[in-house]
Amino acid sequence: MAMKIQGSATFMAPTVAIILRMWAVAGTLSFILTPAADAQTQFIQELKDLESKNSLTPLFKKLMSFEPFQRLPDPAAVFEIKETLDWLRLRGFYDNESARYTYAYSAWLWNAGFKDNASAMYFFAEIKARSDGSRCADKTSPQSRVIQYEQLLRGPIAQFLKTQDKRTKENIFKLATLRLEERLPLRQSDEWLCNGGMAFLKKYADKHGNLPDKEVAGSSANLGRAVVVEDDSIKPDFVEQAEWQVERRAATDAAINGLRPLLLEINSEPTVDTDAAL
């Protein structure tokens, strides 16, 4: 995946609430009439076409290869990704979509220089992945699916948080956990998240007789080797709904509690206005 996380940005984001409002009204800006906007519209349509197919892999490869995304945090490139960023915002934050969209949204925000929002979306993705992952019968799958995003984002975000004041961290925590009681019970089974572990590999080998030998470029330089294993016809197994409700609550609470030492001081209260943040 061609994601790139910058170590620094040429500008910093204002408060969480202001940024969210900015993207909500950005469609009125004059740059939407430029040729760059035409390219964005075409790109969004290509993403929608890929989204309609069974596998998310081609969609995310295309998403992360978008040329303006590679030029971030160049301010000109920020305008060229506006429509795609809005598209990701709906799927990654508001809509009931896979945590994979939220991780991607975090990466795009980070590269655009909106580090506080990117941090909040990363932690929101972590909570979603752990909550949704508790539905997977194969407990080896969720971590194998999200590890590439965690390796990409966690280190830079941790370094960023070390430089932030208490209020900024509280805002990040509040946005990452915004209305989870309403959001998470409505979530559906995530086939992508639950279909990337040992159970999938066994089903693949049983069906095809062996694992593929198509190696990921550059993987031989690491310990072991990475291979491409894809078969959209193989479906994951899920725990029963009643069992998941119990496991989901425990997994969600554990994920949120894991954030508290990082983002909140003892007995501190979040200070952001939740309605204003939307």
Secondary structure as GFF3:
##gff-version 3
##sequence-region A 1 278
A	DSSP	alpha_helix	16	25	.	.	.	ID=ss1
A	DSSP	three_ten_helix	26	28	.	.	.	ID=ss2
A	DSSP	three_ten_helix	30	33	.	.	.	ID=ss3
A	DSSP	alpha_helix	35	51	.	.	.	ID=ss4
A	DSSP	alpha_helix	57	64	.	.	.	ID=ss5
A	DSSP	alpha_helix	67	71	.	.	.	ID=ss6
A	DSSP	alpha_helix	75	80	.	.	.	ID=ss7
A	DSSP	alpha_helix	82	89	.	.	.	ID=ss8
A	DSSP	pi_helix	90	94	.	.	.	ID=ss9
A	DSSP	alpha_helix	99	112	.	.	.	ID=ss10
A	DSSP	alpha_helix	115	133	.	.	.	ID=ss11
A	DSSP	alpha_helix	141	161	.	.	.	ID=ss12
A	DSSP	alpha_helix	166	176	.	.	.	ID=ss13
A	DSSP	alpha_helix	180	183	.	.	.	ID=ss14
A	DSSP	three_ten_helix	184	186	.	.	.	ID=ss15
A	DSSP	alpha_helix	198	208	.	.	.	ID=ss16
A	DSSP	three_ten_helix	219	221	.	.	.	ID=ss17
A	DSSP	alpha_helix	241	263	.	.	.	ID=ss18
A	DSSP	alpha_helix	274	277	.	.	.	ID=ss19
###
